[in-house]
Amino acid sequence: AADERAAMDAWESARGADASIDDKAVHIEDFDELRSTAAAALESASELGGVTITATRASIIGDVAFVTFDADVGGSTTTSLTAELDRVEGTWVARRDQLCAYLAFINVTCPV
């Protein structure tokens, strides 16, 4: 259960607007390339009235966590979204492609 909670916390940190850029860094694949994207996402989230990510459950198979979460963007909630995270050297890391797909919903694009 602790591993599942750690994966859920990592996704909330990687994707949520409440985490600082530095907190996000350890939980995002290719973060150095995405630092400006993460900053743009925080700004966009603020302009949209806030973005809250609430992980509701996780299951783990080997070094992959499957996290189910709800996303509230400016008061509009979408439930039962899913994400996959990889365990890298003991830390749960959000996959770049999935993170970028979700960021597109708040009009933020990742570099190619």
C-alpha positions in Angstrom: 0.0 0.0 0.0 2.9 2.4 0.7 4.2 1.8 -2.9 0.8 2.6 -4.4 0.5 5.8 -2.3 4.0 6.9 -3.4 3.1 6.4 -7.1 -0.2 8.4 -6.5 1.7 11.2 -4.8 4.3 11.3 -7.6 1.6 11.7 -10.3 -0.1 14.4 -8.2 3.2 16.2 -7.9 4.1 15.8 -11.6 0.8 16.9 -12.9 -0.8 19.1 -10.2 -0.6 22.9 -10.0 0.1 22.8 -6.3 3.6 21.4 -6.6 6.6 23.7 -7.2 8.8 23.3 -10.2 11.6 21.8 -8.0 9.1 19.2 -6.5 8.0 18.2 -10.0 11.6 17.7 -11.3 12.2 14.3 -9.7 8.8 12.9 -10.9 8.9 13.9 -14.6 10.8 12.0 -17.3 13.2 14.3 -19.3 12.5 17.2 -16.9 15.4 19.3 -18.0 13.9 19.4 -21.5 10.4 20.2 -20.0 11.3 22.8 -17.3 9.9 25.7 -19.4 6.8 23.5 -20.2 6.2 22.8 -16.5 6.4 26.6 -15.8 4.0 27.3 -18.7 1.6 24.6 -17.3 1.6 26.3 -13.9 0.8 29.7 -15.5 -1.9 28.2 -17.7 -3.4 26.4 -14.7 -3.6 29.7 -12.8 -5.3 31.4 -15.8 -7.9 28.6 -16.0 -8.9 28.9 -12.3 -6.6 26.2 -11.0 -5.9 22.6 -11.7 -6.2 19.9 -9.1 -5.1 16.3 -9.6 -6.5 13.8 -7.1 -5.2 10.3 -7.5 -7.9 7.8 -6.4 -6.1 4.4 -6.7 -3.0 2.7 -8.1 -1.9 -0.8 -9.0 1.7 -1.8 -9.5 3.1 -4.5 -11.8 6.9 -4.8 -11.4 8.3 -1.3 -11.9 5.2 0.2 -13.5 2.4 1.9 -11.6 -1.1 2.4 -13.1 -2.6 5.4 -11.4 -6.3 6.4 -11.7 -7.0 10.0 -11.0 -9.6 12.9 -11.2 -8.6 16.2 -12.8 -10.4 19.4 -11.8 -9.7 22.3 -14.2 -11.3 25.6 -13.2 -14.1 23.8 -11.4 -14.9 21.3 -14.1 -14.0 17.7 -13.1 -13.1 14.7 -15.2 -13.0 11.4 -13.4 -11.3 8.1 -13.8 -8.4 9.2 -16.0 -5.3 7.0 -16.0 -1.6 7.4 -16.2 1.4 5.1 -16.1 4.6 5.8 -14.1 7.9 4.0 -14.1 10.0 3.3 -11.1 13.5 4.7 -11.8 16.1 4.1 -9.2 13.4 3.9 -6.5 11.4 7.0 -7.6 8.1 7.0 -9.5 8.5 9.0 -12.7 5.7 10.3 -15.0 6.2 9.3 -18.6 6.8 12.3 -20.8 4.3 11.3 -23.5 1.5 10.9 -21.1 2.3 14.1 -19.2 2.4 16.0 -22.5 -0.9 14.5 -23.6 -2.6 15.8 -20.4 -0.9 19.2 -20.6 -2.5 19.6 -24.1 -5.9 19.8 -22.4 -4.8 23.1 -20.7 -3.3 24.4 -24.0 0.4 23.7 -23.1 2.5 21.9 -25.7 5.7 20.0 -25.0 8.8 20.5 -27.2 9.3 17.7 -29.8 
